[in-house]
Amino acid sequence: MAFDDAVQKGKVQKGDLLCFMGSGGGLAFANAIYKY
């Protein structure tokens, strides 16, 4: 939802490098890096 909002507002442009991060219970983390 936040990514779509940023695209709609023009804050994310083609060619930008994006980092998505999520956390779960305990010490579980996940990261993903995308070139848009």
Jmol script that loads the backbone (N, CA, C; Angstrom):
load data "model"
ATOM      1  N   MET A   1       0.811  -1.184   0.000  1.00  0.00           N
ATOM      2  CA  MET A   1       0.000   0.000   0.000  1.00  0.00           C
ATOM      3  C   MET A   1       0.861   1.257   0.000  1.00  0.00           C
ATOM      4  N   ALA A   2       1.911   1.263   0.780  1.00  0.00           N
ATOM      5  CA  ALA A   2       2.776   2.447   0.818  1.00  0.00           C
ATOM      6  C   ALA A   2       3.504   2.630  -0.511  1.00  0.00           C
ATOM      7  N   PHE A   3       3.903   1.517  -1.146  1.00  0.00           N
ATOM      8  CA  PHE A   3       4.581   1.594  -2.440  1.00  0.00           C
ATOM      9  C   PHE A   3       3.644   2.168  -3.495  1.00  0.00           C
ATOM     10  N   ASP A   4       2.422   1.680  -3.560  1.00  0.00           N
ATOM     11  CA  ASP A   4       1.445   2.183  -4.527  1.00  0.00           C
ATOM     12  C   ASP A   4       1.172   3.661  -4.294  1.00  0.00           C
ATOM     13  N   ASP A   5       1.059   4.070  -3.050  1.00  0.00           N
ATOM     14  CA  ASP A   5       0.835   5.477  -2.713  1.00  0.00           C
ATOM     15  C   ASP A   5       1.998   6.340  -3.196  1.00  0.00           C
ATOM     16  N   ALA A   6       3.225   5.870  -2.999  1.00  0.00           N
ATOM     17  CA  ALA A   6       4.402   6.626  -3.438  1.00  0.00           C
ATOM     18  C   ALA A   6       4.446   6.738  -4.961  1.00  0.00           C
ATOM     19  N   VAL A   7       4.070   5.670  -5.663  1.00  0.00           N
ATOM     20  CA  VAL A   7       4.035   5.710  -7.132  1.00  0.00           C
ATOM     21  C   VAL A   7       2.974   6.697  -7.597  1.00  0.00           C
ATOM     22  N   GLN A   8       1.796   6.645  -7.003  1.00  0.00           N
ATOM     23  CA  GLN A   8       0.697   7.535  -7.386  1.00  0.00           C
ATOM     24  C   GLN A   8       1.050   9.004  -7.159  1.00  0.00           C
ATOM     25  N   LYS A   9       1.829   9.290  -6.123  1.00  0.00           N
ATOM     26  CA  LYS A   9       2.221  10.669  -5.807  1.00  0.00           C
ATOM     27  C   LYS A   9       3.476  11.114  -6.548  1.00  0.00           C
ATOM     28  N   GLY A  10       4.070  10.219  -7.351  1.00  0.00           N
ATOM     29  CA  GLY A  10       5.248  10.568  -8.132  1.00  0.00           C
ATOM     30  C   GLY A  10       6.543  10.578  -7.346  1.00  0.00           C
ATOM     31  N   LYS A  11       6.549   9.971  -6.168  1.00  0.00           N
ATOM     32  CA  LYS A  11       7.761   9.943  -5.347  1.00  0.00           C
ATOM     33  C   LYS A  11       8.724   8.842  -5.780  1.00  0.00           C
ATOM     34  N   VAL A  12       8.221   7.866  -6.540  1.00  0.00           N
ATOM     35  CA  VAL A  12       9.040   6.771  -7.053  1.00  0.00           C
ATOM     36  C   VAL A  12       9.062   6.884  -8.567  1.00  0.00           C
ATOM     37  N   GLN A  13      10.258   6.892  -9.134  1.00  0.00           N
ATOM     38  CA  GLN A  13      10.417   7.035 -10.582  1.00  0.00           C
ATOM     39  C   GLN A  13      11.039   5.773 -11.165  1.00  0.00           C
ATOM     40  N   LYS A  14      10.845   5.555 -12.465  1.00  0.00           N
ATOM     41  CA  LYS A  14      11.465   4.420 -13.150  1.00  0.00           C
ATOM     42  C   LYS A  14      12.982   4.509 -12.973  1.00  0.00           C
ATOM     43  N   GLY A  15      13.607   3.384 -12.652  1.00  0.00           N
ATOM     44  CA  GLY A  15      15.048   3.337 -12.452  1.00  0.00           C
ATOM     45  C   GLY A  15      15.473   3.511 -11.002  1.00  0.00           C
ATOM     46  N   ASP A  16      14.550   3.875 -10.110  1.00  0.00           N
ATOM     47  CA  ASP A  16      14.880   4.025  -8.690  1.00  0.00           C
ATOM     48  C   ASP A  16      15.194   2.668  -8.063  1.00  0.00           C
ATOM     49  N   LEU A  17      16.082   2.675  -7.090  1.00  0.00           N
ATOM     50  CA  LEU A  17      16.418   1.487  -6.326  1.00  0.00           C
ATOM     51  C   LEU A  17      15.604   1.529  -5.036  1.00  0.00           C
ATOM     52  N   LEU A  18      14.825   0.482  -4.788  1.00  0.00           N
ATOM     53  CA  LEU A  18      13.919   0.455  -3.640  1.00  0.00           C
ATOM     54  C   LEU A  18      14.312  -0.663  -2.684  1.00  0.00           C
ATOM     55  N   CYS A  19      14.162  -0.410  -1.401  1.00  0.00           N
ATOM     56  CA  CYS A  19      14.420  -1.416  -0.378  1.00  0.00           C
ATOM     57  C   CYS A  19      13.134  -1.637   0.418  1.00  0.00           C
ATOM     58  N   PHE A  20      12.650  -2.880   0.411  1.00  0.00           N
ATOM     59  CA  PHE A  20      11.476  -3.251   1.191  1.00  0.00           C
ATOM     60  C   PHE A  20      11.952  -4.072   2.378  1.00  0.00           C
ATOM     61  N   MET A  21      11.426  -3.763   3.559  1.00  0.00           N
ATOM     62  CA  MET A  21      11.837  -4.480   4.764  1.00  0.00           C
ATOM     63  C   MET A  21      10.603  -4.828   5.578  1.00  0.00           C
ATOM     64  N   GLY A  22      10.594  -6.040   6.105  1.00  0.00           N
ATOM     65  CA  GLY A  22       9.495  -6.473   6.954  1.00  0.00           C
ATOM     66  C   GLY A  22      10.038  -7.201   8.166  1.00  0.00           C
ATOM     67  N   SER A  23       9.269  -7.182   9.232  1.00  0.00           N
ATOM     68  CA  SER A  23       9.680  -7.898  10.440  1.00  0.00           C
ATOM     69  C   SER A  23       8.504  -8.716  10.954  1.00  0.00           C
ATOM     70  N   GLY A  24       8.844  -9.787  11.637  1.00  0.00           N
ATOM     71  CA  GLY A  24       7.824 -10.661  12.185  1.00  0.00           C
ATOM     72  C   GLY A  24       8.059 -10.892  13.661  1.00  0.00           C
ATOM     73  N   GLY A  25       7.474 -11.945  14.157  1.00  0.00           N
ATOM     74  CA  GLY A  25       7.628 -12.268  15.567  1.00  0.00           C
ATOM     75  C   GLY A  25       9.061 -12.658  15.904  1.00  0.00           C
ATOM     76  N   GLY A  26       9.462 -12.410  17.114  1.00  0.00           N
ATOM     77  CA  GLY A  26      10.832 -12.730  17.521  1.00  0.00           C
ATOM     78  C   GLY A  26      11.826 -11.825  16.822  1.00  0.00           C
ATOM     79  N   LEU A  27      12.861 -12.413  16.258  1.00  0.00           N
ATOM     80  CA  LEU A  27      13.882 -11.641  15.552  1.00  0.00           C
ATOM     81  C   LEU A  27      13.868 -11.943  14.058  1.00  0.00           C
ATOM     82  N   ALA A  28      12.707 -12.237  13.502  1.00  0.00           N
ATOM     83  CA  ALA A  28      12.589 -12.563  12.078  1.00  0.00           C
ATOM     84  C   ALA A  28      12.503 -11.277  11.254  1.00  0.00           C
ATOM     85  N   PHE A  29      13.396 -11.153  10.277  1.00  0.00           N
ATOM     86  CA  PHE A  29      13.406  -9.999   9.379  1.00  0.00           C
ATOM     87  C   PHE A  29      13.568 -10.487   7.948  1.00  0.00           C
ATOM     88  N   ALA A  30      13.073  -9.702   7.008  1.00  0.00           N
ATOM     89  CA  ALA A  30      13.265 -10.008   5.588  1.00  0.00           C
ATOM     90  C   ALA A  30      13.462  -8.699   4.841  1.00  0.00           C
ATOM     91  N   ASN A  31      14.375  -8.703   3.875  1.00  0.00           N
ATOM     92  CA  ASN A  31      14.647  -7.527   3.045  1.00  0.00           C
ATOM     93  C   ASN A  31      14.580  -7.932   1.583  1.00  0.00           C
ATOM     94  N   ALA A  32      14.223  -6.974   0.753  1.00  0.00           N
ATOM     95  CA  ALA A  32      14.247  -7.184  -0.698  1.00  0.00           C
ATOM     96  C   ALA A  32      14.615  -5.857  -1.340  1.00  0.00           C
ATOM     97  N   ILE A  33      15.518  -5.902  -2.315  1.00  0.00           N
ATOM     98  CA  ILE A  33      15.919  -4.698  -3.045  1.00  0.00           C
ATOM     99  C   ILE A  33      15.499  -4.875  -4.497  1.00  0.00           C
ATOM    100  N   TYR A  34      14.774  -3.885  -5.006  1.00  0.00           N
ATOM    101  CA  TYR A  34      14.264  -3.923  -6.373  1.00  0.00           C
ATOM    102  C   TYR A  34      14.670  -2.669  -7.121  1.00  0.00           C
ATOM    103  N   LYS A  35      14.937  -2.827  -8.404  1.00  0.00           N
ATOM    104  CA  LYS A  35      15.119  -1.678  -9.286  1.00  0.00           C
ATOM    105  C   LYS A  35      13.808  -1.515 -10.031  1.00  0.00           C
ATOM    106  N   TYR A  36      13.135  -0.374  -9.839  1.00  0.00           N
ATOM    107  CA  TYR A  36      11.786  -0.166 -10.371  1.00  0.00           C
ATOM    108  C   TYR A  36      11.813   0.245 -11.809  1.00  0.00           C
TER     109      TYR A  36
END
end "model"
wireframe off; spacefill off
backbone 0.3
color backbone group
